[in-house]
Amino acid sequence: MHFVNLFMKTILLVGASSAMAQSTAKLLEQEGNRVIRLSRNADYSDFPVLDYHESLPAIDSAIDGIVYFPGTIQLKPFRSLKVEDFKQDLEIHVFGAINVLKSYASLLSETSSVVLISSVAAHIGMPFHASVSLSKGALEGLALALAAEWSPKTRVNVVAPSLTLTPMAEKLTNSPEKVEAGANRHPLKRLGNPEDFGQIISFLLSDNSTWITGQSFAVDGGLSTLKV
């Protein structure tokens, strides 16, 4: 007798080479889900992807969840930022997500979930974060609009990290002194790690969160809400 796992979901992870995406994929697969990976890094992609702004590969099944991970950390004084810097961040953080969602919206199942990755900088003012704050704030606005427009079929939520121990943040965490200084800015006195985000993303994709939509979850060690 063959048994079918009725709880299995098909989840699309975009930007699958990131440390956060890899942690999420591992957890989702442990839970019995099918994970489809898209990445410009061929070692982490199930299909060839050259650019998230161009034509994306066809997927031959319904999709129960989409997570968009691509991002940048471009920290400069406002006077040093060029208009092109803002445009570049918007292209990666926002317009890439828009193209992905437009490309696969018709495949979203009747109980689907979308998770977008924002930043603590969209919630609090931080020096040198003008470009990051602009693009992530726009992404959160998009998530709210889609959560309203796509309800009740598709839930849309946001996860907003603070500084996390990933290769993308290496310039900010590449010495014990930098790690300690960064940790001390957070009430919980440590930096984030990829597993912190895999857990909440997996929850937001699961049937345990079916009454949650249009929310931004600050996973930031208390930085955005506490002063201790």
C-alpha positions as CSV (number, residue, x, y, z in Angstrom):
1,M,0.0,0.0,0.0
2,H,1.3,3.4,-0.9
3,F,0.7,6.4,1.4
4,V,0.5,9.9,0.2
5,N,1.6,12.8,2.4
6,L,-1.4,15.1,2.1
7,F,0.4,17.8,4.1
8,M,3.3,18.2,1.7
9,K,3.6,21.7,0.2
10,T,5.5,22.9,-2.8
11,I,7.6,25.9,-1.8
12,L,9.5,28.2,-4.2
13,L,12.7,29.8,-2.7
14,V,14.1,32.6,-4.8
15,G,17.7,33.6,-4.1
16,A,18.3,30.1,-2.8
17,S,22.0,30.4,-2.4
18,S,21.7,32.8,0.6
19,A,22.5,31.4,4.0
20,M,19.0,32.3,5.2
21,A,17.5,30.4,2.2
22,Q,19.6,27.4,2.8
23,S,18.5,27.2,6.4
24,T,14.9,27.6,5.4
25,A,15.2,24.9,2.7
26,K,16.7,22.4,5.1
27,L,13.9,22.9,7.6
28,L,11.1,22.8,5.0
29,E,12.5,19.5,3.6
30,Q,12.8,18.0,7.0
31,E,9.1,18.8,7.4
32,G,8.3,16.9,4.3
33,N,7.8,19.7,1.8
34,R,9.0,19.9,-1.8
35,V,11.4,22.8,-2.2
36,I,12.0,24.4,-5.6
37,R,15.2,26.5,-5.7
38,L,15.9,29.5,-8.0
39,S,19.2,31.1,-7.9
40,R,21.7,32.8,-10.2
41,N,24.2,30.5,-8.7
42,A,23.8,27.2,-10.6
43,D,24.9,25.1,-7.6
44,Y,21.8,26.2,-5.7
45,S,19.2,26.3,-8.5
46,D,16.9,23.7,-10.0
47,F,16.6,25.8,-13.1
48,P,19.0,28.2,-14.9
49,V,18.3,31.8,-13.8
50,L,20.3,34.7,-15.2
51,D,18.3,37.6,-13.9
52,Y,15.2,37.9,-11.7
53,H,14.0,40.8,-13.8
54,E,13.8,38.8,-17.0
55,S,11.8,35.7,-18.1
56,L,11.8,33.1,-15.4
57,P,11.6,29.3,-15.8
58,A,8.3,27.6,-16.1
59,I,7.1,25.5,-13.1
60,D,4.8,22.6,-13.9
61,S,2.9,22.4,-10.6
62,A,0.9,24.5,-8.2
63,I,2.9,26.5,-5.7
64,D,1.9,26.7,-2.0
65,G,4.5,29.2,-1.0
66,I,7.0,31.7,-2.3
67,V,9.9,33.3,-0.4
68,Y,11.9,36.1,-2.0
69,F,15.4,36.3,-0.5
70,P,17.6,38.5,-2.8
71,G,19.0,41.6,-1.2
72,T,22.0,43.8,-0.6
73,I,23.6,45.7,2.2
74,Q,24.7,49.1,0.8
75,L,25.6,51.3,3.7
76,K,26.8,54.8,2.8
77,P,26.3,58.4,4.0
78,F,23.4,60.0,2.1
79,R,25.8,62.5,0.5
80,S,27.8,59.6,-1.0
81,L,24.8,57.7,-2.4
82,K,24.1,58.3,-6.1
83,V,20.7,58.1,-7.6
84,E,21.9,55.0,-9.3
85,D,22.6,53.3,-5.9
86,F,19.0,53.8,-4.9
87,K,17.8,52.5,-8.3
88,Q,20.0,49.4,-8.0
89,D,18.7,48.5,-4.5
90,L,15.1,49.0,-5.7
91,E,15.8,46.7,-8.7
92,I,17.1,44.0,-6.5
93,H,14.8,44.2,-3.5
94,V,11.5,45.4,-5.1
95,F,11.3,45.0,-8.8
96,G,12.9,41.5,-8.7
97,A,10.2,40.5,-6.2
98,I,7.5,42.0,-8.4
99,N,8.7,40.1,-11.4
100,V,8.8,36.8,-9.5
101,L,5.3,37.3,-8.1
102,K,3.9,38.3,-11.4
103,S,5.5,35.3,-13.1
104,Y,4.2,32.7,-10.6
105,A,1.0,34.3,-9.2
106,S,-1.2,32.2,-11.4
107,L,0.3,29.0,-9.9
108,L,-0.4,29.9,-6.3
109,S,-2.7,27.4,-4.6
110,E,-5.9,28.3,-2.8
111,T,-4.2,28.3,0.6
112,S,-0.8,29.8,-0.4
113,S,1.6,32.0,1.5
114,V,4.2,34.6,0.3
115,V,7.0,35.8,2.5
116,L,9.2,38.8,1.7
117,I,12.4,39.7,3.5
118,S,12.7,43.2,4.7
119,S,15.0,44.8,7.3
120,V,15.0,46.4,10.7
121,A,16.0,49.6,8.8
122,A,12.4,49.8,7.5
123,H,11.2,50.1,11.1
124,I,13.7,52.5,12.7
125,G,15.9,55.3,11.5
126,M,19.5,54.2,11.2
127,P,22.5,56.2,9.9
128,F,23.8,55.2,6.5
129,H,20.8,53.1,5.7
130,A,18.9,55.5,3.3
131,S,19.0,53.2,0.3
132,V,18.2,50.1,2.3
133,S,15.4,51.8,4.2
134,L,13.9,53.1,1.0
135,S,13.8,49.8,-0.8
136,K,12.7,47.7,2.2
137,G,10.0,50.2,3.1
138,A,8.7,49.9,-0.5
139,L,8.8,46.1,-0.2
140,E,6.7,46.3,3.0
141,G,4.2,48.6,1.3
142,L,3.9,46.1,-1.6
143,A,3.4,43.3,0.9
144,L,0.5,45.1,2.5
145,A,-1.2,45.9,-0.8
146,L,-0.9,42.3,-2.0
147,A,-2.1,40.9,1.3
148,A,-5.3,42.9,0.8
149,E,-5.7,42.2,-2.9
150,W,-4.9,38.5,-2.8
151,S,-6.9,37.6,0.3
152,P,-8.4,35.2,1.2
153,K,-6.6,32.9,-1.2
154,T,-3.0,34.0,-0.6
155,R,-1.4,35.3,2.6
156,V,1.4,37.8,2.4
157,N,3.8,38.5,5.2
158,V,7.2,40.1,5.8
159,V,10.2,39.1,8.0
160,A,12.4,42.0,9.0
161,P,15.9,40.9,10.2
162,S,18.6,42.8,12.0
163,L,22.3,42.1,11.5
164,T,22.8,38.4,10.9
165,L,25.8,36.2,10.7
166,T,25.7,35.5,7.0
167,P,28.2,35.9,4.1
168,M,26.2,38.9,2.9
169,A,27.0,40.7,6.2
170,E,30.6,39.6,6.3
171,K,32.1,43.1,6.1
172,L,30.1,44.0,9.3
173,T,31.0,40.8,11.2
174,N,34.5,39.8,10.0
175,S,36.2,40.3,13.4
176,P,35.4,39.4,17.0
177,E,35.4,43.1,17.8
178,K,32.7,43.8,15.2
179,V,30.6,40.9,16.3
180,E,30.7,42.0,19.9
181,A,29.9,45.6,19.1
182,G,27.0,44.5,16.9
183,A,25.7,42.1,19.5
184,N,25.8,44.8,22.2
185,R,23.5,47.0,20.2
186,H,20.8,44.4,20.5
187,P,18.8,43.8,23.7
188,L,19.4,40.1,23.4
189,K,23.1,40.7,23.1
190,R,23.8,38.5,20.1
191,L,23.5,38.7,16.3
192,G,21.0,36.7,14.4
193,N,21.8,33.5,12.6
194,P,20.2,31.9,9.6
195,E,18.3,29.3,11.7
196,D,16.5,32.2,13.5
197,F,14.8,33.0,10.2
198,G,14.3,29.5,8.8
199,Q,12.0,28.9,11.8
200,I,9.7,31.8,11.4
201,I,9.6,31.6,7.6
202,S,8.7,27.9,7.8
203,F,5.9,28.9,10.3
204,L,4.5,31.6,8.0
205,L,4.4,29.1,5.1
206,S,2.7,26.4,7.2
207,D,-0.9,25.7,8.1
208,N,-0.1,26.8,11.6
209,S,-0.3,30.5,10.5
210,T,-3.5,30.4,8.4
211,W,-5.0,33.5,10.2
212,I,-1.9,35.7,9.8
213,T,-1.5,38.0,6.8
214,G,-0.4,41.6,6.1
215,Q,2.1,41.5,9.0
216,S,5.8,42.4,9.4
217,F,7.7,40.3,11.9
218,A,10.7,42.0,13.4
219,V,13.2,39.2,14.1
220,D,15.9,41.5,15.4
221,G,16.9,40.7,18.9
222,G,14.6,43.4,20.2
223,L,16.5,46.2,18.4
224,S,13.4,47.9,16.8
225,T,11.2,48.0,20.0
226,L,13.4,47.9,23.1
227,K,15.8,50.3,24.8
228,V,17.8,48.5,27.5
